[in-house]
């Protein structure tokens, strides 16, 4: 019975009776034919294919509405959407209410179907509201005389009484449904009603009568020609119900056989995992009573491997409940501890999900069903809703405006901050550039002063050479001329490098020598003089000509100065001297 509560929505919404010959309502016939088309898709059993084919039909109906603006096609598109959302009941509810609102009593088929679906959805959460929806659907279908969904409505009413333990009324409505199913030769639902008889008799303590009804239900489907997947599924389900009765009368061998048959049928189908879990629970009870607990191990292992693939928290809880019992019975305390901890987490998660779903359903009930509960207050409720909506809109608008203002101010401050940062960065960059330029000019000035000092020294050397020429008569004139020519070129080069700062004095040269003396007081005057040459990046040959020494001697001086300064061989003396 527990499975029928969960699965009957599909059965009741999918299969409708054939329209009577008196049915001239083309619109209702259109919805009936659409239901038949959907039934074919659902009977295939593949959830992925179902969703894809539902989407194709939905687009088709929606396009019809766009072209014709006929309300019928707007309803039909939502009708298909309702099946798409079958596994998401919370999302399905607004669609059902929209269909009822659009139909507005104009389409009996839609009115009946939506009331039936709502009755089934609220069966557990709000039995009284469920009863009212069922009553409205039965009233419309009985008065119309078409029996669109009347046997399914009787079936649902019988189950409602069954859950309230009003077994006499439950049997009466199951019997009313069976008569219509028999008239239309609907074997699946005929078998289902006999199964319901068995469930009811079992609750009344009449297990032998329950066994007889279960056998009848099984026989109807076994003798049905061309059974489809749905028929085979319910055949196994009815056998499992018979297994429960056999367990009650202590025929454990037969019960085990029937439960294992259901297990094998359901374990490899995502559509039937719930029944595989129930079959495992039933087997556990049988094995516990017969002292064969070890035989449940394959089922437990399979379910634990299946659990990560499941999305339904309640099914996960069922699996870990079984595993906990099994590990406890075999004294596997490690797995028992892990399982108990997981089970605790799942129960907490399930409680949260239930609270959340209950809150959503309550909100939807408040939004869509108040006018159906209290008709005399329709106008006041509608008016109040409008007022609340206006207040909500104004509040939302105020919040949105406030948020926009805050965002604008924040963005403005952010832009101002970014602009200030850019300006600061620009000033910093300019400062660095100015410092670099200043340093460059400083270096140029230093070099100019050194060049001027070098020029003075070169000029002195030039004059000394002239004096020597004047005093000596035996000098090699060619060598003297080459030497004089070199010194004249040096003077010209020094002048060319000093054109930009010709007005500056030789203070920089003195400053350099002062720094050099302060840092390296042990340097001789000759060492300092050579340091000036090396700071100007003169080659050894140029230094030798200026000092009238050999090139090798100039290199020896350079090496000796680096050694005195404590510099290694790889350090460039020119770079080092210009770093002062």
C-alpha positions in Angstrom: 0.0 0.0 0.0 2.9 2.3 0.8 4.1 2.1 -2.8 0.7 2.8 -4.3 0.6 6.1 -2.3 3.8 7.2 -4.1 3.2 5.7 -7.5 -0.6 6.0 -8.1 -0.3 9.6 -9.1 1.3 8.3 -12.3 -1.3 5.6 -12.8 -4.2 7.9 -12.1 -2.9 10.8 -14.3 -1.7 8.7 -17.2 -4.5 6.2 -18.0 -7.9 7.6 -18.6 -11.0 5.8 -19.8 -12.1 6.0 -23.4 -14.5 8.9 -24.1 -18.1 7.9 -24.4 -20.0 8.2 -27.7 -21.9 11.1 -26.2 -18.7 13.0 -25.6 -18.9 15.8 -28.2 -16.6 18.2 -26.4 -13.6 18.5 -28.8 -11.5 20.3 -26.3 -11.8 17.6 -23.7 -11.2 15.0 -26.4 -8.0 16.9 -27.3 -6.7 16.6 -23.7 -7.7 13.0 -23.6 -5.7 12.3 -26.8 -2.8 14.2 -25.3 -2.9 12.0 -22.2 -2.8 8.9 -24.5 0.3 10.3 -26.2 2.0 10.9 -22.9 1.0 7.4 -21.6 2.9 5.8 -24.5 6.1 7.8 -23.5 5.8 6.9 -19.8 5.3 3.2 -20.6 8.7 3.1 -22.1 10.2 3.4 -18.6 13.3 5.4 -19.6 13.4 8.6 -17.5 16.0 10.4 -19.7 14.1 9.6 -22.9 10.8 10.6 -21.2 12.1 14.1 -20.4 13.4 14.6 -23.9 10.1 13.5 -25.5 8.1 15.6 -23.0 10.2 18.6 -24.0 9.4 18.0 -27.7 5.6 17.9 -27.0 5.9 20.9 -24.7 7.6 23.0 -27.4 5.0 21.9 -29.9 2.0 22.9 -27.7 3.7 26.2 -26.8 4.3 27.0 -30.5 0.6 26.3 -31.2 -0.3 28.8 -28.5 2.1 31.5 -29.9 0.5 31.1 -33.4 -3.2 30.9 -32.4 -3.3 32.5 -28.9 -5.9 29.8 -28.2 -6.0 29.2 -24.4 -6.4 25.5 -24.9 -2.8 25.2 -26.1 -1.5 27.3 -23.2 -3.2 24.8 -20.9 -1.9 21.8 -22.9 1.7 23.1 -22.7 1.3 23.4 -18.9 -0.3 20.0 -18.9 2.9 18.5 -20.5 5.0 20.6 -18.1 3.1 18.9 -15.2 4.4 15.5 -16.3 8.0 16.9 -16.7 7.9 18.0 -13.1 6.3 14.8 -11.7 9.4 13.9 -9.6 9.5 17.5 -8.2 6.1 17.9 -6.5 6.9 21.2 -5.0 7.5 22.7 -8.4 4.5 20.9 -9.9 2.0 22.5 -7.6 2.1 26.0 -9.1 1.6 24.5 -12.6 -1.5 22.6 -11.3 -3.0 25.8 -9.9 -2.3 27.7 -13.1 -4.1 25.1 -15.1 -7.1 25.3 -12.8 -7.2 29.0 -13.0 -6.9 29.0 -16.8 -9.5 26.3 -17.2 -11.9 28.2 -14.8 -14.4 25.3 -15.1 -14.5 25.5 -18.9 -12.7 22.2 -19.5 -14.0 19.3 -17.4 -11.1 17.1 -18.2 -8.6 19.6 -16.8 -10.7 20.5 -13.8 -11.1 16.8 -12.8 -7.5 15.9 -13.5 -6.0 18.9 -11.5 -8.3 18.3 -8.5 -7.3 14.7 -8.5 -3.6 15.5 -8.7 -3.9 18.1 -5.9 -5.8 15.6 -3.8 -3.0 13.1 -4.2 -0.3 15.7 -3.5 -2.0 16.8 -0.2 -3.1 13.3 0.9 -0.4 13.1 3.6 0.1 16.8 4.5 -3.5 17.9 4.6 -6.1 15.0 4.5 -9.1 17.4 4.8 -8.0 19.5 1.9 -7.2 16.4 -0.1 -10.8 15.1 0.6 -12.3 18.4 -0.7 -10.3 18.2 -3.9 -11.4 14.6 -4.5 -15.0 15.5 -3.8 -14.9 18.4 -6.3 -13.4 16.1 -9.0 -15.9 13.3 -8.4 -18.8 15.8 -8.5 -17.7 17.2 -11.9 -17.0 13.8 -13.4 -20.3 12.2 -12.2 -22.4 15.2 -13.3 -20.7 15.3 -16.7 -21.5 11.6 -17.3 -18.3 11.0 -19.3 -16.4 9.1 -16.7 -13.2 10.7 -17.8 -11.3 9.7 -14.6 -14.1 8.5 -12.4 -12.7 5.0 -11.6 -9.4 6.6 -10.6 -11.3 9.0 -8.4 -13.1 6.1 -6.7 -9.8 4.4 -6.3 -8.2 7.4 -4.7 -11.2 7.9 -2.4 -11.0 4.3 -1.3 -7.4 4.7 -0.5 -8.2 7.9 1.5 -10.6 5.9 3.7 -8.1 3.0 3.9 -5.5 5.4 5.4 -8.1 6.7 7.9 -8.7 3.0 8.9 -12.3 3.2 7.6 -12.1 -0.1 5.9 -15.8 -0.7 5.1 -15.9 2.6 3.1 -12.5 1.8 1.5 -13.8 -1.6 0.3 -17.0 0.1 -1.1 -15.0 2.6 -3.2 -12.5 0.0 -4.4 -15.5 -2.1 -5.5 -17.0 0.9 -7.4 -13.8 1.5 -9.1 -13.4 -2.3 -10.0 -16.8 -2.3 -11.7 -15.9 0.5 -14.1 -12.4 -1.0 -14.7 -14.1 -4.3 -15.5 -16.5 -2.7 -17.8 -13.7 -1.2 -19.8 -11.6 -4.4 -19.4 -8.6 -2.5 -17.9 -6.7 -5.5 -16.6 -4.0 -3.6 -14.8 -6.4 -1.6 -12.7 -8.7 -4.6 -12.1 -5.7 -6.4 -10.6 -4.8 -3.3 -8.6 -8.3 -3.3 -7.0 -8.0 -6.9 -6.0 -4.6 -6.1 -4.5 -6.3 -3.3 -2.6 -9.0 -5.7 -1.3 -6.2 -7.9 -0.1 -4.5 -5.0 1.7 -7.7 -4.0 3.4 -8.6 -7.5 4.5 -5.1 -7.9 5.9 -5.5 -4.8 8.0 -8.9 -6.2 9.2 -7.1 -9.4 10.4 -8.4 -11.5 7.5 -5.1 -12.8 6.2 -6.6 -15.8 4.4 -9.0 -13.5 2.4 -6.0 -11.2 1.7 -4.1 -14.2 0.2 -7.0 -15.1 -2.0 -7.3 -11.5 -3.4 -3.6 -11.3 -4.0 -3.7 -14.6 -6.0 -6.6 -13.2 -8.0 -4.6 -10.0 -8.8 -1.6 -12.0 -9.8 -3.7 -14.3 -12.0 -5.3 -11.4 -13.9 -1.9 -10.1 -14.9 -0.3 -13.5 -15.6 -3.1 -14.3 -18.0 -3.0 -10.9 -19.7 -1.7 -11.2 -23.3 1.1 -8.9 -24.4 2.2 -7.6 -21.0 4.2 -4.4 -21.1 6.9 -3.2 -18.7 4.3 -1.6 -16.4 2.3 -4.8 -16.2 5.4 -6.8 -15.3 6.4 -4.4 -12.6 3.0 -4.6 -10.9 2.9 -8.3 -11.3 6.1 -8.5 -9.2 4.8 -5.9 -6.8 1.6 -8.0 -6.2 3.7 -11.1 -5.7 5.6 -9.2 -3.0 2.4 -8.4 -1.3 1.5 -12.0 -1.4 4.9 -12.7 0.2 4.0 -10.5 3.1 0.8 -12.5 3.7 2.9 -15.7 3.5 5.2 -14.3 6.1 2.3 -13.6 8.4 1.0 -17.2 8.1 4.7 -18.4 8.6 5.2 -19.8 5.2 8.7 -18.3 5.2 10.1 -20.4 2.3 7.3 -19.1 0.0 7.7 -15.6 1.3 11.5 -15.7 0.7 10.9 -16.9 -2.9 8.5 -14.1 -3.7 10.7 -11.4 -2.1 13.7 -12.6 -4.0 11.7 -12.6 -7.2 10.8 -8.9 -6.7 14.4 -8.1 -5.7 15.8 -9.6 -8.9 13.3 -7.7 -11.0 13.8 -4.3 -9.4 17.5 -4.1 -8.5 18.7 -3.0 -12.0 16.1 -0.4 -12.8 16.4 3.2 -11.5 12.6 3.4 -11.7 12.3 0.6 -9.2 15.2 1.1 -6.7 12.6 1.9 -3.9 11.0 -1.5 -4.4 14.4 -3.2 -4.3 15.0 -1.5 -0.9 11.6 -2.7 0.3 12.3 -6.2 -0.9 15.5 -6.2 1.1 13.7 -5.1 4.2 11.2 -7.9 3.7 14.0 -10.5 3.2 15.7 -9.2 6.3 12.5 -9.9 8.4 12.2 -13.4 6.9 15.9 -14.2 7.5 15.8 -12.8 11.0 12.8 -15.1 11.8 14.4 -18.1 10.3 17.9 -17.5 11.7 19.5 -17.0 8.2 20.7 -13.5 8.6 23.9 -14.2 6.7 21.9 -14.7 3.5 21.0 -10.9 3.4 24.7 -10.0 2.8 24.5 -9.8 -1.1 21.5 -7.4 -0.9 23.1 -5.2 1.7 26.3 -4.9 -0.3 24.4 -4.1 -3.5 22.4 -1.4 -1.7 25.5 0.2 -0.2 27.0 0.4 -3.6 23.8 1.8 -5.0 23.4 4.5 -2.3 25.8 7.1 -3.8 23.7 7.1 -7.0 20.5 7.9 -5.2 19.2 11.5 -4.8 16.3 10.7 -2.4 17.4 11.1 1.2 14.6 8.9 2.5 15.8 6.0 0.3 19.3 6.5 1.6 18.0 6.3 5.2 16.2 3.0 4.4 19.4 1.5 3.1 21.5 2.5 6.1 18.8 1.3 8.5 19.1 -2.1 6.9 22.9 -2.0 7.0 22.8 -1.0 10.6 20.7 -3.9 11.6 22.9 -6.3 9.6 26.2 -5.0 11.1 24.7 -5.2 14.6 23.6 -8.8 14.0 27.0 -9.9 12.9 28.9 -7.8 15.6 30.8 -5.7 13.0 31.2 -2.8 15.3 33.5 -0.7 13.0 31.0 -0.7 10.1 28.2 -0.4 12.6 29.7 2.8 14.0 30.3 4.3 10.6 26.8 3.4 9.5 25.2 4.9 12.6 27.0 8.1 12.2 26.0 8.4 8.5 22.4 7.5 9.4 22.3 10.3 12.0 23.5 12.8 9.4 21.0 11.6 6.8 18.2 11.9 9.3 19.2 15.4 10.1 19.3 16.2 6.4 15.9 14.6 5.8 14.4 16.6 8.7 15.7 19.8 7.1 14.4 18.8 3.7 11.0 18.0 5.1 10.8 21.3 6.9 11.8 23.2 3.8 9.3 21.3 1.6 6.6 21.8 4.2 7.3 25.5 4.3 7.2 25.8 0.5 4.0 23.8 0.3 2.4 25.9 3.1 3.4 29.1 1.1 1.8 27.7 -2.0 -1.3 26.7 -0.1 -1.6 30.2 1.3 -1.1 31.7 -2.2 -3.4 29.4 -4.2 -6.0 27.7 -2.0 -7.4 30.1 0.5 -10.2 31.2 -1.9 -11.2 27.5 -2.3 -11.4 27.1 1.5 -13.4 30.2 2.3 -15.4 31.3 -0.7 -17.3 34.0 1.1 -14.0 35.9 1.7 -12.8 35.8 -1.9 -13.1 39.5 -2.5 -11.5 40.5 0.8 -8.6 38.1 0.3 -8.0 39.2 -3.3 -8.2 42.8 -2.2 -5.7 42.2 0.6 -3.4 40.3 -1.7 -3.4 43.3 -4.0 -2.6 45.6 -1.1 0.1 43.3 0.1 1.4 43.1 -3.5 1.5 46.9 -3.7 3.2 47.2 -0.4 5.6 44.5 -1.4 6.3 46.2 -4.8 6.8 49.6 -3.1 9.1 48.0 -0.5 11.0 46.1 -3.2 11.2 49.3 -5.3 12.5 51.3 -2.3 15.0 48.6 -1.5 16.1 48.5 -5.2 16.4 52.3 -5.3 18.3 52.3 -2.1 20.6 49.5 -3.3 21.1 51.4 -6.6 22.0 54.6 -4.7 24.4 52.7 -2.4 26.0 50.9 -5.4 26.3 54.2 -7.2 27.9 55.9 -4.2 30.2 53.0 -3.7 31.2 52.9 -7.4 31.7 56.7 -7.3 33.9 56.4 -4.3 35.7 53.5 -5.9 36.3 55.5 -9.1 37.5 58.5 -7.1 39.8 56.3 -5.1 41.1 54.8 -8.3 41.5 58.2 -9.9 43.4 59.4 -6.8 45.5 56.3 -6.9 46.3 56.9 -10.6 47.2 60.5 -9.9 49.4 59.4 -7.0 51.0 56.8 -9.2 51.5 59.4 -12.0 53.2 61.8 -9.5 55.3 59.0 -8.2 56.4 58.0 -11.7 57.1 61.7 -12.6 59.1 62.0 -9.4 61.2 58.9 -10.3 61.7 60.2 -13.8 62.8 63.6 -12.5 65.2 61.9 -10.0 66.5 59.8 -12.9 67.0 62.9 -15.0 68.6 64.7 -12.2 71.0 61.8 -11.6 71.7 61.6 -15.3 72.5 65.3 -15.5 74.5 65.0 -12.3 76.6 62.3 -13.9 77.0 64.3 -17.0 78.2 67.3 -14.9 80.6 65.1 -13.0 82.0 63.7 -16.2 82.2 67.2 -17.7 84.2 68.4 -14.7 86.5 65.3 -14.9 86.8 65.9 -18.7 87.8 69.5 -18.1 90.3 68.5 -15.5 91.6 65.9 -17.9 91.8 68.6 -20.6 94.0 70.7 -18.3 96.2 67.8 -17.6 96.4 67.0 -21.4 97.2 70.6 -22.2 100.0 70.6 -19.6 101.4 67.4 -21.1 101.1 69.0 -24.5 103.1 72.0 -23.4 105.7 69.8 -21.8 106.2 68.0 -25.1 106.5 71.3 -26.8 109.2 72.4 -24.3 111.0 69.1 -24.9 110.9 69.6 -28.7 112.3 73.1 -28.2 115.2 71.9 -26.0 116.1 68.7 -27.8 117.5 68.5 -31.3 117.8 64.7 -31.6 114.2 63.6 -31.0 112.3 61.4 -33.4 110.0 64.0 -35.0 107.6 61.4 -36.3 107.0 59.9 -32.9 106.7 63.4 -31.4 104.2 64.5 -34.0 102.1 61.3 -33.5 102.1 62.0 -29.7 101.1 65.6 -30.3 98.5 64.6 -32.8 97.0 62.1 -30.3 96.9 64.7 -27.5 95.2 67.3 -29.8 92.6 64.7 -30.7 92.0 64.0 -27.0 91.5 67.7 -26.4 89.0 67.9 -29.3 87.1 64.8 -27.9 87.0 66.3 -24.5 85.6 69.6 -25.9 83.0 67.6 -27.9 81.8 65.8 -24.8 81.6 69.0 -22.8 79.6 71.3 -25.1 76.3 71.0 -23.1 77.8 72.1 -19.7 80.7 74.4 -20.6 79.8 76.9 -17.9 80.4 74.5 -15.0 83.5 74.5 -12.8 85.8 71.7 -11.7 84.2 71.3 -8.3 82.7 67.9 -9.2 86.2 66.6 -9.9 87.3 67.8 -6.5 84.1 66.3 -5.0 84.9 62.9 -6.6 88.5 63.0 -5.3 87.3 64.0 -1.8 84.9 61.0 -1.8 87.6 58.7 -3.1 90.1 59.9 -0.4 87.5 59.6 2.4 86.5 56.0 1.4 90.1 54.9 0.4 92.5 57.1 2.4 95.4 54.8 1.6 95.4 55.7 -2.1 98.3 57.8 -3.4 97.9 60.9 -5.5 99.1 58.8 -8.5 96.4 56.2 -7.7 93.7 58.9 -7.5 94.8 60.4 -10.8 94.5 57.0 -12.5 91.1 56.6 -10.8 90.0 59.7 -12.7 91.1 58.2 -16.0 89.3 54.9 -15.2 86.1 56.8 -14.2 86.2 58.4 -17.7 86.5 54.9 -19.1 89.8 55.6 -20.8 91.5 52.5 -22.2 94.9 51.4 -21.0 96.5 52.7 -24.2 94.9 56.1 -23.7 96.1 56.2 -20.1 99.6 55.1 -21.2 99.9 58.0 -23.7 98.7 60.5 -21.1 101.2 59.3 -18.5 104.0 58.3 -20.9 104.0 54.8 -19.7 103.5 51.4 -21.4 100.1 49.9 -21.9 101.0 47.0 -19.6 102.0 49.4 -16.9 98.6 51.1 -17.1 96.9 47.7 -16.7 99.1 46.9 -13.7 98.0 50.2 -12.1 94.4 49.3 -12.7 94.8 45.8 -11.1 96.7 47.3 -8.2 94.0 49.9 -7.5 91.3 47.2 -7.6 93.3 45.2 -5.1 93.7 48.1 -2.8 90.0 48.8 -2.9 89.2 45.1 -2.1 87.4 44.5 -5.4 87.4 41.1 -7.1 88.7 40.4 -10.6 85.1 40.3 -12.1 84.1 43.8 -10.8 84.1 46.5 -13.4 86.2 49.4 -12.1 84.5 52.0 -14.3 81.0 51.0 -13.0 82.3 51.0 -9.4 83.9 54.5 -9.6 80.7 55.9 -11.2 78.5 54.6 -8.4 79.9 57.2 -6.0 
